[in-house]
Amino acid sequence: MKCDLEIVGVGGQGILLASTVIGKAALKKGLDVYMSEVHGMAQRGGVVVTTVKMGDKVFSPLIGDGGADAILGFEPIETYRAINKASKDTWIVTNTAPIVPFTVNVGKQSYPDLEEVMENIEELSNKFIRIDAEELATKAGAAIAQNIVMCGALTATGALPLTREEMEGSIRENVPERFIDVNLEAFKLGFESAKEQM
């Protein structure tokens, strides 16, 4: 029972909360957990990468090329950038909503064709799920809950050594009390959306 998980996105997407919910659920279950984080100007929309490794025995927080059991992408281009960590058997769950960088907004660069990016990812993995996290989080009651939508979708794949109930318990323990109901609904909608695609 193990999972080597790479979570990628940009600053402000709630990646650290998502990794905390997953990591603490694994700890509560009695698994070894190693986490590492890389922040690239995170407050300004820069790249954020969090590695969460969990299992009966974990010796390192790093994942080698092709070694991820799952990639959870909060932004499609960042998902594509992390593709070197994937193999054909890696679960790849990505948010379909792009976050356009400042350099694109000012006309210095262009954002890649989104459908082409998705098709390229799909060619690289037999286990690919697309989630419109913004739509589902808004439906749950708060667009900011996109990170928990993504956690629900990942849980549905079975890649995590954690049950739906264990993840829901961790949400209850790690998000502010006034946001628990919205986040549980966001988790449920993400879980159901992923199940429909499997």
N, C-alpha and C positions, 0 to 999 in steps of 0.2 A: 504494500500500500504506500504509494508515493506520488508526488506531483512536482515537477519542475516547471514553474510558471513564470512567464515574462509578461509584465504589465507595462504598456507603453501609451504615451499620449503627450499632452502639453500641459504646462502649468495652469492651474485653476480648474481642472476637470475632476478633482476629487480622487486622484489616483492613490494618494497616501491613505485616505480613509478606506478605500476599497481594499488595499493591501492589509490594512490593520484589521478589518472585518474578517478577511480570509485567514490571516496569520493567527489571530486570537482564537478563532474557531478551531484551528488545528491544534493550538496549544492546549485548549480546554479538552480536546479529545485525547491528549496525551502524546501527540506526535512531536518529533523533533522539528523545529522550524528555524530556518535561516532566512533573513531578509537583507537585501542591499538596495540602496537607492542612489540614483544619479539625477541631479537637478541641473539643467542647463538654463540659467536665467528663468527659473520657473515662474517667478512673479510676472514676467513679461510675456508669457505664452511660449516659453522655451521648452525644449524636450525634457520629459520626465520619464525615467525608466526605473521600474521597481522589479526586482527578482524575488520571488517567494519560493523557497524550496521546502517541502514538507514530506515527512515519511517516518518510517520506523527508525531509521538511522540516516542522518544527513551530516555530511562532513564539510561542505563548502557552500558559500552563498552564490557561486558563479555557475552559469550555464554555458557550455561550449556550443559551437556551431552544430546545428542539427539535433541538439540535445533537449529541447523544450518539449514537455508533454502538452503544454498549452500556451498560446499567446492570446492575451486579452488586450485588444487595441481600442483605445478610446477615441482615436482619430485615424482615418484611413491611411493617410500617407505615413504616419508613424508605425502603423501596423505593417505596411509594406517595407519600411526600413528595417524592421525586426525580423524579416523573413529568413535571414541567415540562421536564426535559431531554430527554425522549423525543419521537420522532415515530412514525408508523405503522411505519417501517422500522427502528426501534431494537430490538436484541435486549435483552430484559429477562429476567434470570435471577435468581430470588429464592429464598431459603431460606423454607420454609413454617413454621418453628418460631418463634413469637413470644418476645420477651424482654419480660416485663411490667415496666413502670416502677414505681419506688417509689410514685409518686402513686396508681397503680392498686392496689397492694398495701395501702395504708393507707386506701383507700376514697374518696379525693378525686376520682378520675377513673375512667372505665371504659374498657376496651380495646375498640376497634371490633370488629364482627363480622368474623372472619377471612375467611370465605368471600365475604362481600360485598366486602371489600377486594380479594381475588383476582379476582373477577369484574370489578370496576372497572378493574383493571390490564389484564386481558385485553381489555377493550373498547378500550383505548387503543393497543394494539400488536398487530401481526400476528405477532410473534415473541416469544412468552412461554413461559418454562419454569419449572416449579415443582420445587424440589429439597428433599427432607427431609434436610438436611445432617447433622443430629444422628444420625439412624438410620444413614446411610451411614458417617459417621466412626466411630461406635461399632462398626459391622461391620468397619471397617478396623483397629480396635484401640485407638482413642483418640478420645473425643468432642471433644477439643480440636482435632482436625484438620479441623473443619468448614470452616475457611477454605480449605483445600486442596481439599476436596470441591467447593467453589464455583468454584475456579480450574479444576478439571477440567471442570465443566459449561460454564463460559464458553468454554473452549478448544474444546469439541465443536461449538459453534455456528459456528465459523469467523470470528467477528467480530474476533478478534485476528489480527494479521499474524504469528502465531507458530504453529509446528507443535507437536503433542503432544510430540515428542522434545525440542524446544527448551525447552518448559516443564518437562518432567521433568528435564532437565539443570540448569535453574535451581533446582528444588527440591533436587536433590542438593547444590548449591553454597550454598544459603541457609538450610537448616534444620540444626539440630544433628545430628551424625552418628548418634547413637543413635535419632533419630526419622525417619530417611530412609525406611526400609522402610514404616513405618506411613503416612507422608505420600504415598509413591508409590502405595500401595494406595488411600488416600483419593482421590487424584487420579483414578485409574483408575475407581473406583466412580462418582464424579461425572460423569466423561466418558461412561461407559456409560449412566447414568441419563438424561442430556440427550439422547444419541443415540436412545434409545428413544422420546422424546417428539417428535422432529423428523420 
